[in-house]
Amino acid sequence: MLVIIRERLPHYPERNSIVWNTAPGALLTLPTFADSSRFMPFLLDDINLRTRDNYTAVIYVQIGAPLGPNNALYKLVKTITKSQFVDRIIVLWAADRPIPAKKRWPPTYHIPFHVISLGNSYQTKSVAAAASAAAALKGRGGGGGGEGGGGGAGADEIKRLDNDGALNGRSASQDKNHNNHNQNDKDDVKNIKPVHSPGGEMTTDNDADATDERPSISQRFYPYDEIQTDAVLSLDEDAILNTDELDFAYTVWRDFPDRIVGYPARAHFWDDSKNAWGYTSKWTNYYSIVLTGAAFYHRYYNYLYTNWLSLLLLKTVQQSSNCEDILMNFLVSHVTRKAPIKVTQRKGYKDRETGRSPWNDPDHFIQRQSCLNTFAAVFGYMPLIRSNMRLDPILYRDPVSNLRKKYRQIELVGS
């Protein structure tokens, strides 16, 4: 009732009757994100529109192994560059190691490339990612940024973000300007205000004392200005997908833009012996979670994750440095009342030769069990939905010539 009254006040964003009467309803359709229904993934079918073309690849780096041609991160950036649908590549650097010099990264050619350091300050400087881009910038006297704030084709932008950046949000006026696609000067230091509300509506919280010296893992879901496409491809630094797998998953996501679409699947179950929810990574006949280490989702969910979720949920993720992917699945399933979608038969998606990984920590799995029950308690119910559907390319694994198949590299991938 208070929300309805507030929308009758002058100068406050108003949601129309379609938004109020179409699932998931107005309380999950934040008017501060965009002034048009076309930017809401769950309303596209009702207005007979499709998502905008191409995707932004966001790679979250925790380990930061030495970068080289045989390194998993190097190979991943190189693979993404070959995708026909990629719009730009963003690397979120949360590792203790310093960011590698630009010459150590693979060339991305015409594709804008950004590295955002999740450090103690928020500063920006632009450098050239490719030799051709560097020459072009030099020819213009080291000129200004190109379209979309990329600093020109193939530009590499290095930023530094406050440690509590993932627990912070922008003001309503900033978000409105951002979603009208007005690009601000990326060289400005940004003032970010926390706007979480456990009740689901945005408020200002000046006591966000949950942050500590380390960057929060939730920063991978922050609504960065550099993400200008509807589709976001979320990747861990040691993901080993090939280009055909990326392109196929994206084409599937375009038909299901309100869901998470990806490769690594997990499941939840009720454990009678413990009277609690359980989490399993075993290969079963169903799944209810698609990990965001290799998955597509709509960028609106970044905004909801940062600005709508309860502060208690975000504190749980930050304190454990774990479970952010489970929380994102909770959020999307809560909004859509639908299960995520797994594509192809691939089970593993991580490079086994990568050094220390949080996935190898014996406490990692125990933490995820605990997170699952904490999230369910805060939501008040279990929003995750089981599914046994898997989508494969046409002629996948069929005994016909590989030349007849569109996604030939997928056929060469073992389970």
C-alpha positions in Angstrom: 0.0 0.0 0.0 2.8 2.4 0.9 4.4 1.7 -2.5 1.2 2.6 -4.3 0.9 5.8 -2.4 4.5 6.7 -3.0 4.2 6.3 -6.7 1.4 9.0 -6.7 3.9 11.6 -5.4 5.3 14.0 -8.0 8.6 13.3 -9.7 8.6 9.7 -8.4 9.0 6.9 -11.0 5.7 5.3 -11.8 5.0 1.7 -12.9 2.1 1.2 -15.3 -0.8 -1.3 -14.9 0.9 -3.9 -17.1 3.9 -4.0 -14.6 1.6 -4.3 -11.6 -0.5 -7.1 -13.1 2.1 -9.2 -14.8 4.4 -11.6 -12.9 6.6 -11.0 -10.9 4.7 -7.7 -10.2 5.8 -4.2 -9.5 7.7 -4.9 -6.3 10.4 -6.8 -8.3 10.3 -4.3 -11.2 12.4 -1.4 -10.0 11.7 1.8 -11.9 15.1 3.2 -11.0 16.7 0.6 -13.3 15.0 1.7 -16.5 12.1 3.7 -17.7 11.0 1.1 -20.2 9.6 -2.5 -19.9 11.9 -3.6 -22.7 14.8 -3.7 -20.3 12.9 -6.2 -17.9 13.7 -9.8 -19.0 10.4 -11.2 -17.7 8.2 -8.6 -19.6 9.6 -9.1 -23.1 7.1 -11.8 -24.1 4.2 -9.6 -23.1 5.3 -6.7 -25.3 6.6 -9.0 -28.1 10.2 -7.9 -28.0 13.5 -9.6 -27.9 16.7 -8.8 -26.1 19.3 -6.6 -27.7 22.1 -8.3 -29.6 25.4 -9.6 -28.2 26.7 -10.1 -24.7 29.2 -8.8 -22.2 31.7 -11.4 -20.9 32.5 -10.8 -17.2 35.5 -12.9 -15.8 36.0 -13.0 -12.1 39.6 -13.5 -11.1 40.4 -14.7 -7.5 43.6 -16.7 -8.0 45.5 -14.6 -10.5 48.0 -17.2 -11.7 50.9 -15.9 -13.8 49.5 -14.9 -17.2 50.9 -16.6 -20.2 49.8 -18.5 -23.4 49.3 -21.7 -21.3 47.4 -20.0 -18.6 43.6 -20.8 -18.3 42.7 -17.1 -18.1 44.7 -16.3 -21.1 43.1 -19.1 -23.1 39.6 -18.0 -21.9 40.0 -14.4 -23.1 41.4 -15.7 -26.4 38.4 -18.0 -26.8 35.8 -15.3 -26.0 37.5 -13.0 -28.6 36.6 -15.5 -31.3 32.9 -15.5 -30.4 30.6 -13.9 -33.0 28.3 -12.4 -30.3 30.7 -10.9 -27.8 30.3 -7.1 -27.3 33.1 -6.5 -24.8 35.2 -8.3 -22.2 35.4 -7.3 -18.5 37.9 -8.8 -16.1 37.2 -8.3 -12.4 40.5 -8.6 -10.7 40.1 -9.6 -7.0 43.5 -11.5 -6.7 46.3 -10.5 -4.4 48.7 -10.4 -7.3 49.1 -7.1 -9.3 47.2 -6.8 -12.6 49.4 -8.1 -15.4 50.9 -5.6 -17.9 48.9 -5.0 -21.0 51.4 -6.8 -23.2 50.8 -10.0 -21.3 47.1 -10.2 -22.2 46.0 -11.7 -25.5 45.0 -9.2 -28.2 41.3 -8.6 -28.4 41.4 -6.6 -31.6 38.1 -4.6 -32.1 36.5 -5.9 -28.9 36.7 -3.4 -26.0 38.6 -4.9 -23.0 38.3 -3.7 -19.4 40.2 -4.7 -16.3 38.5 -3.5 -13.0 40.7 -3.9 -10.0 38.7 -4.5 -6.8 41.0 -2.6 -4.6 40.9 0.2 -2.1 40.1 3.2 -4.4 38.0 3.8 -7.4 40.2 5.3 -10.1 40.3 5.0 -13.8 43.0 5.2 -16.5 42.8 4.1 -20.1 45.5 2.3 -21.9 45.6 0.5 -25.3 45.0 -3.2 -25.3 46.1 -3.8 -28.9 49.0 -2.3 -30.8 46.7 -1.0 -33.5 44.5 0.7 -31.0 47.5 2.2 -29.3 48.7 3.6 -32.6 45.3 5.1 -33.4 45.2 6.8 -30.0 48.7 8.1 -30.4 47.8 9.5 -33.8 45.0 11.4 -32.2 47.4 12.7 -29.5 46.3 10.1 -27.0 42.8 11.3 -27.5 39.6 10.9 -25.6 37.4 7.8 -25.1 35.4 6.2 -27.9 31.8 5.2 -27.9 30.7 3.5 -24.7 33.6 4.8 -22.7 35.9 2.2 -24.2 38.6 4.7 -25.1 38.5 3.5 -28.7 38.3 0.1 -30.4 40.1 -2.6 -28.4 40.7 -0.3 -25.5 41.7 -1.7 -22.1 40.4 0.2 -19.1 41.8 -0.4 -15.6 39.6 0.6 -12.7 39.9 0.3 -8.9 36.7 -0.3 -6.9 36.1 0.2 -3.2 36.2 -3.0 -1.2 32.6 -2.5 -0.3 31.6 -1.7 -3.8 29.4 -4.8 -4.1 27.5 -3.8 -1.0 26.9 -0.4 -2.5 24.5 1.0 -5.1 24.0 4.2 -7.0 21.4 6.8 -6.3 18.1 6.7 -8.2 19.1 9.7 -10.4 22.4 8.1 -11.3 20.7 4.8 -12.3 18.1 6.6 -14.4 20.8 8.4 -16.3 22.8 5.2 -16.7 19.9 3.2 -18.0 19.1 5.9 -20.5 22.5 5.0 -21.8 24.1 8.3 -21.2 27.8 7.6 -20.7 29.6 9.5 -17.9 33.3 10.3 -17.9 34.9 7.1 -16.7 37.8 9.1 -15.3 35.8 10.6 -12.5 36.0 9.3 -9.0 32.5 7.8 -8.2 30.6 8.4 -5.0 28.7 5.3 -4.3 25.9 5.0 -1.6 24.7 1.7 -0.1 21.0 1.2 -0.9 20.1 -2.2 0.4 16.8 -3.0 2.1 16.0 -6.3 3.8 12.4 -5.6 3.1 12.9 -5.5 -0.7 12.6 -1.8 -1.2 15.6 0.5 -1.7 16.7 2.6 1.3 19.9 4.3 2.3 22.1 2.4 4.9 25.0 4.3 6.2 26.0 1.6 8.6 27.2 -1.0 6.2 29.9 -2.3 8.5 29.9 -5.8 7.2 32.8 -5.0 4.9 36.4 -6.0 5.8 39.8 -5.6 4.2 39.1 -8.1 1.4 37.0 -7.4 -1.6 33.5 -9.1 -1.4 32.9 -11.9 -3.9 29.5 -10.3 -4.5 31.3 -7.6 -6.6 31.1 -10.0 -9.5 27.4 -9.1 -9.7 27.7 -5.4 -9.3 25.9 -3.4 -12.1 29.0 -2.0 -13.8 28.5 0.8 -16.2 30.6 -1.1 -18.8 27.9 -3.7 -19.1 25.8 -2.2 -21.9 24.2 -5.4 -23.2 21.2 -7.2 -21.9 23.1 -10.5 -21.8 25.9 -11.1 -19.3 28.2 -14.1 -19.6 29.6 -14.8 -16.1 32.8 -16.8 -16.0 35.3 -18.0 -13.5 39.0 -17.4 -14.5 39.6 -21.1 -14.9 36.6 -21.9 -17.1 37.5 -24.0 -20.1 34.6 -23.6 -22.5 35.2 -23.3 -26.3 33.8 -20.7 -28.6 31.0 -22.9 -29.9 29.8 -23.6 -26.4 29.7 -19.9 -25.7 27.8 -19.1 -28.9 25.3 -22.0 -28.4 24.5 -21.1 -24.8 23.9 -17.5 -25.9 21.4 -18.5 -28.6 19.6 -20.6 -26.0 19.6 -17.7 -23.5 18.0 -15.4 -26.1 14.9 -17.6 -26.1 14.9 -17.7 -22.3 16.2 -14.2 -21.2 14.6 -14.3 -17.8 16.5 -17.5 -16.7 20.1 -18.5 -16.0 21.4 -20.6 -18.9 24.7 -22.3 -18.5 26.8 -25.5 -18.1 27.7 -26.5 -14.5 24.5 -27.8 -12.8 24.0 -28.6 -9.1 21.0 -29.7 -7.1 19.3 -29.2 -3.7 17.4 -31.7 -1.7 15.7 -32.1 1.7 17.7 -34.2 4.1 15.4 -35.8 6.6 18.2 -37.0 8.8 19.4 -33.5 9.4 16.0 -31.8 9.0 17.6 -29.3 6.7 18.3 -28.6 3.0 21.2 -30.3 1.4 23.4 -29.4 -1.6 25.0 -31.9 -4.0 27.3 -31.7 -7.0 26.6 -35.4 -7.9 25.3 -36.2 -11.3 21.6 -36.8 -10.8 18.5 -36.9 -12.9 17.6 -33.4 -12.0 19.2 -30.0 -11.1 18.0 -26.8 -9.6 21.1 -24.6 -9.8 23.3 -23.5 -12.7 26.5 -22.1 -11.4 27.5 -18.6 -12.6 31.0 -19.8 -13.2 29.9 -20.4 -16.8 26.4 -19.1 -17.4 24.4 -16.4 -19.1 21.8 -14.2 -17.3 20.1 -10.8 -17.8 21.9 -7.7 -16.5 18.8 -6.6 -14.6 19.6 -9.4 -12.1 22.9 -7.6 -11.3 20.8 -4.6 -10.3 18.4 -6.6 -8.2 21.2 -8.5 -6.5 23.0 -5.3 -5.5 20.0 -3.0 -4.7 17.1 -5.3 -3.7 18.5 -8.3 -1.8 18.6 -8.3 2.0 21.8 -7.0 3.6 21.8 -10.2 5.7 22.1 -12.3 2.6 25.0 -10.2 1.2 26.7 -10.3 4.6 26.5 -14.1 4.5 28.2 -14.2 1.1 30.9 -11.8 2.1 31.8 -13.4 5.4 32.1 -16.9 3.8 33.6 -15.6 0.5 31.4 -18.2 -1.0 27.8 -19.0 -2.2 27.3 -15.9 -4.4 26.3 -18.2 -7.3 23.7 -19.9 -5.1 22.3 -16.6 -4.0 22.0 -15.5 -7.6 20.0 -18.7 -8.4 17.8 -18.0 -5.4 17.1 -14.5 -6.7 16.3 -15.5 -10.3 14.1 -18.4 -9.3 12.3 -16.2 -6.8 11.6 -13.6 -9.5 10.6 -16.0 -12.3 9.3 -19.0 -10.4 11.2 -21.0 -13.0 14.2 -23.3 -13.0 17.5 -22.5 -14.7 18.5 -24.2 -18.0 21.4 -26.5 -18.5 22.9 -26.9 -21.9 24.8 -29.9 -23.4 26.2 -32.8 -21.5 29.4 -31.1 -20.1 29.9 -31.8 -16.4 33.2 -30.2 -15.6 34.1 -26.7 -16.7 37.2 -25.9 -14.8 40.9 -26.2 -15.7 42.4 -28.9 -13.4 45.9 -27.6 -13.8 45.1 -24.2 -12.2 46.9 -23.7 -8.9 45.2 -23.2 -5.5 41.4 -22.9 -5.9 38.7 -22.3 -3.3 36.9 -25.2 -4.8 39.5 -27.5 -3.5 39.0 -26.3 0.1 37.3 -29.1 2.2 35.3 -26.4 4.0 34.0 -25.0 0.7 31.2 -27.6 0.4 30.2 -27.3 4.1 29.9 -23.6 3.7 27.6 -24.0 0.7 25.3 -26.4 2.7 25.1 -23.7 5.4 24.4 -20.9 2.9 21.6 -22.9 1.3 19.7 -23.1 4.6 20.5 -19.5 5.6 19.2 -18.2 2.2 16.0 -20.3 2.5 15.4 -19.0 6.0 15.8 -15.3 4.9 13.6 -15.8 1.8 11.0 -17.6 4.0 10.7 -20.5 1.6 12.8 -22.5 -0.9 12.6 -20.7 -4.3 14.8 -23.2 -6.2 12.9 -25.3 -8.7 14.0 -28.7 -10.0 14.3 -29.4 -13.7 15.4 -32.4 -15.7 15.5 -30.5 -19.1 18.8 -30.2 -21.0 19.1 -28.4 -24.3 21.5 -29.6 -26.9 22.3 -28.5 -30.5 20.5 -30.2 -33.4 22.2 -33.4 -34.3 24.2 -33.4 -31.1 25.9 -36.8 -30.7 24.0 -38.1 -33.7 26.0 -40.6 -35.8 26.3 -38.3 -38.8 29.1 -36.4 -40.3 30.4 -33.6 -38.2 30.4 -31.4 -41.2 26.6 -31.4 -41.0 26.6 -29.9 -37.5 26.6 -26.2 -36.7 28.5 -26.4 -33.4 31.2 -28.8 -34.3 33.6 -28.0 -31.4 30.9 -29.1 -28.9 31.0 -32.6 -30.3 34.7 -32.9 -29.3 34.1 -32.1 -25.7 33.9 -35.0 -23.2 31.4 -35.1 -20.5 
